Amino acid sequence: MATFGANHLTIGDGNLIIGTAGHGIDFAATGDGAGTDASELLDDYEEGQWTPAPARTSSQPTVGYSSGPNGSYVKVGRMVYASFDMTINSYSGGGGTAQLNGLPYAASADLNSFSGFGVLIVRDSSAIPVGPTATTIVKGFVERGASHISVQYDNIGNAGSNTNSNVANFQQGRFTGYMMYPASS
């Protein structure tokens, strides 16, 4: 039952349901930031599962798992927060560079929107042949309009300059991480 107080709406039991697309909670009365606002409408929230799939850009490998692959996500507005966890026990074939397919939403293709570059947080990357070392960092990004994570590594050489390289393939081991990126809608 909903009740209206002096300035508030209270729902004692049940949910607030927005019945039509394009509507949501409007924050237009709040103070604006230093940038130009495109919208102050929160119109989407979703939690769900996705299936991460190790792949390659040219031809697909054969992959076996001892656990997973598992993925979950939360979408708030246009931002998607996705996590994944898998242990690969066999990997063969395929061509091209490594990527993780199956993201729950395609990334925004808007040129004014940032891509997900640099926000793949890898907790365990024993399934990546280069692996993290004192001078190597496994990373990933979602390109504009894509629905996969491109897997790369930075090699911080003796001179301290970064060399970005694509990871060629996966191998046996665990791969788990977290990604955030803006969705197309």
Backbone hydrogen bonds, N-H to C=O, Kabsch-Sander energy under -0.5 kcal/mol:
donor,donor_aa,acceptor,acceptor_aa,energy
3,T,10,T,-2.7
5,G,3,T,-0.6
5,G,8,H,-3.1
10,T,3,T,-2.9
10,T,8,H,-0.5
12,G,1,M,-2.4
12,G,10,T,-0.7
17,I,15,N,-0.7
18,I,16,L,-0.5
19,G,17,I,-0.8
23,H,20,T,-1.1
25,I,42,L,-2.4
26,D,24,G,-0.6
27,F,25,I,-0.6
27,F,40,E,-3.6
30,T,27,F,-2.0
37,D,35,G,-0.6
42,L,25,I,-2.8
42,L,40,E,-0.6
43,D,41,L,-0.9
46,E,75,K,-2.1
48,G,73,Y,-2.2
50,W,71,G,-1.7
53,A,101,N,-2.0
55,A,99,Q,-2.9
57,T,97,T,-1.5
58,S,95,G,-2.5
59,S,95,G,-1.6
62,T,92,S,-3.1
63,V,61,P,-0.5
64,G,90,S,-2.8
66,S,87,T,-2.3
67,S,87,T,-1.2
70,N,85,D,-2.5
71,G,50,W,-0.6
72,S,83,S,-1.6
73,Y,48,G,-2.5
74,V,81,Y,-1.9
75,K,46,E,-3.1
76,V,74,V,-0.5
76,V,79,M,-2.3
77,G,44,D,-3.0
77,G,75,K,-0.5
79,M,76,V,-2.0
80,V,181,Y,-2.8
81,Y,74,V,-2.7
82,A,80,V,-0.6
82,A,179,M,-3.2
83,S,72,S,-2.9
84,F,177,G,-2.2
85,D,70,N,-2.2
86,M,175,F,-1.4
87,T,67,S,-2.7
88,I,173,G,-3.2
89,N,64,G,-1.9
90,S,64,G,-1.4
92,S,62,T,-2.0
95,G,59,S,-1.7
98,A,167,V,-3.6
99,Q,55,A,-2.1
100,L,149,I,-2.5
101,N,53,A,-2.9
101,N,99,Q,-0.6
102,G,147,S,-0.7
103,L,147,S,-1.6
107,A,146,A,-3.2
108,S,182,P,-2.6
113,S,110,D,-1.8
116,G,142,V,-1.7
118,G,140,G,-1.1
119,V,116,G,-1.6
120,L,140,G,-0.8
121,I,119,V,-0.8
121,I,178,Y,-2.8
122,V,120,L,-0.7
123,R,121,I,-0.6
123,R,176,T,-2.0
124,D,176,T,-1.2
126,S,174,R,-0.7
127,A,174,R,-1.7
128,I,125,S,-2.1
131,G,128,I,-0.5
133,T,136,T,-1.6
137,I,154,D,-2.3
139,K,152,Q,-3.0
141,F,150,S,-1.5
143,E,141,F,-0.6
145,G,108,S,-0.8
146,A,143,E,-2.2
149,I,100,L,-2.5
150,S,141,F,-2.8
150,S,148,H,-0.5
151,V,98,A,-1.6
152,Q,139,K,-2.9
152,Q,150,S,-0.5
153,Y,165,S,-2.3
154,D,137,I,-2.5
155,N,163,T,-1.9
156,I,135,T,-3.4
156,I,154,D,-0.7
157,G,155,N,-1.1
157,G,161,S,-1.7
160,G,157,G,-1.9
163,T,155,N,-1.0
165,S,153,Y,-2.1
167,V,151,V,-2.2
171,Q,127,A,-1.8
173,G,88,I,-2.3
175,F,86,M,-2.7
176,T,124,D,-1.9
177,G,84,F,-2.0
178,Y,121,I,-1.6
179,M,82,A,-3.4
181,Y,80,V,-1.9
183,A,78,R,-3.8
184,S,106,A,-1.9
